Amino acid sequence: MLSLTDKLESTMMTGIGEVEFKLAFNNVLEWYKVSENDDLKWTAKVELGWQNFFDGFGLTFETADDYEVAVKALGDLNDYIHQEPYNNIEGDDQSGPSPKSFSYTQDAEAIYASFIFDYGIDLLDEMDKLRWEKFRALFNNLSAKSPLMRIIDIRQSSTEGLEGNALTSLIEKQNYYALEGQSTSAVDDAIGSMFSMLAMQAKQGQ
């Protein structure tokens, strides 16, 4: 989580000592993509996650201990990634766009356009440079007129009380912008379940 008094950390303690990690926004979005890929075995997800965030440092994944170290480190990093500045009580809504109403993957173009619209930031130019914490601070405060927030508004709008052309128009827009895969909220839940399972399997040496 972003702080105006503390510098962003670039290393963390792991089972093999202090290790440098990469936490640019695209590293995190890549992790989302890996995590929601049902075609990958859990071992592949752990190895790809370690390579993505830690450049593959220090682990060969030839032993169960390596997987246990990676699972613990990735779990700690994942918890940090999901820290929220507001409404941290279970059951409360998170800050920024509701994770149930967008997908980092499907809405990539809208997110890209929104950062240019609101901030003049080209995210493709910021790959491997813009830290996740900074990305999230900007993302959580996108204006209501930004492309992504307009799409989210369409998805969340009620058809109650609408008739005729207004009803038809909203339904057409909702169908056009409907989430086809998992929402970010569903992916977050899947990641949490995955780490619970991974921790158990790593300890069992499976």
N, C-alpha and C positions, 0 to 999 in steps of 0.2 A: 504494500500500500504506500502511496506517495506521501512523503513528509517534507515540509519546508524547513525543517531543522536538522534532519539527518540525511547524510549522503546515501545514495543507493548502493546496496551491497553487491559485490561481484564474486564473492567466494562464500562457501558454506562448509560446515563440518559434516563429514560423511564417515562411513565405516572404514575408509582408507585414508582418512585425514582431511585436511582442508583442501577443497577442490574449487577451481574457478568455474563459474557457470555463465551461460549466455542467456539473456532474458530480453532480447529484442521482441517486439510484438509479433514478428513473423515466426519466431521460434515457438511462441505460445500457440499461435494459430496452427502451426504444423503439428503440434502435440494434440490439438483438438482433432485434426484430421486423422492422425494415427489412432487415437483413442476410439473414434467412432467407426473404424474399419473392422467390420465383423469377420472379414476374411483373414485377418492376422491372428495368429496364436498369441497368448499372453506373453510368451517368451520373446517373440519378435517385437511386441509393443515395448517391452522393457528395454531391449537392446536398442531399438530405434529412439526411444526416449532418452536413454543415456547418451547416445551419439548426438542427438539434437541439442540437448542442454549442456552436456559436459564434454563434447568433442571426443567421446569414447575413452577419456582419460582413465588409465589404470586398471580397467577391467577387461578380461578376455571372454567372460561368460562360459568358461569351461568347467566351472564348479557351481554348486548350489549357493555357496557363500557369496559369489559375485552377484547373483540375482538378488539375494537378500539385501546386500549393500545398495544395489541400484533401486530396488523397490522402496526401501526406507528413504533414500535421498529424493527420489521422484515424488514420493508421497508428501514429504515435507515441502518440496518446491511447489507441488500442486496446491497444498493448503495456502501457501503464501500468495500464489497467483489469484486465488479466489477470495482473498480478504476484501471486505467492503468497508467503506468509511461510515456508512449509515445503515440503520436497520439491521444490525447484526443478530437480532433475536430471531430464533427459529420461527418460521411462519410469517415473518414480516417480508414485505417486498424489498428487493434490493434497489440500490441507487441506480440511476440511469435507466436506459431502455430495459423493459422486462425481458429476462432471458427466455421466457416462454414464447415471445413474439418475434424472434429473429434468429437467424443462423449466420454465423461468421462465414460459412462456406457459400450458402445460397445467396446471401445478401452482400457478397463481396463487392460487386459493382456499386451498389447503393452506399456502402460504407466508404469506399474510395471516393465517390462523388461528394459525399457529405463532408469529408475532411477538406476537400478542395473548396466546397461551397462555404463552409463556416470559418476555416482557418487558413486557407490557401496552402495547405500541406499536401504534397503528392506522396502518398504512402509507398508507392513503388520506389521512389527516390530515398525513402527512409528505411528501407529494409536493412536489417543487421545494424541499424543505428538507433532508431527510436525505441527506447525502453518500454516494456509492457506497462509499467506503472504510469508513464506519461501518456501512452496511448489510451489507457483506461480512463484517466482523468478527462481527457478530451472527448472520448467516446461517450462517457456518462453525462456529458454536458452539451451534447449536440442540440442545436436549436430546433424548435418545432417545425421550422420551414425547411430543414435539411431533408434531402431525398430519403434517407433511411427512416427518419421520424415520421415523414408523411406516409411511407409504406406501412409502418407499424400502426399509425392511426387508422388506416384503411382496414387492416387486419382486425383491429380491436373495436371498430365501430359497430354499433348495434343496428339491425334493420328494423327494430321496433318503431312503429309509427310512420314508416316510409311507405309510399305508394307510387305506382306508375313509373315514370322515367327515373325518379330519384332512387327507388328501390332496385330497379333493373341495373342502373349504373353502378351502385355500390356492390351488388352481387357480382357483376362482371369484374369489377376491380378486385374484389376479394378472391375470386377464382383465379385471376391472373397472378396475384401476388401471394397465393397460398403457399405455405411451407410444404415442400415435397418430402423432405427427409426429416431428421430429428432437429428439434429446436435446440438452441444452446442450453436451455434448462435440462432437456432430456439427456444431452451429452454430458453435462455436469453430473447428473445423477448416475449415469453409466460409468463415468470415471471414478466416482466415489465407490461404487460397488466393485469396480475392477480392482481398486487398490486393496479393499478388504479381502478379496479373493487372492490377489497376488501375494499379499503378506503371508497368508496361510500356506499357500503353495510353496513359496520360497523357503519357508521354515521347514516344510516337509521334504524339501529337496526334490520336488516333482519337476 
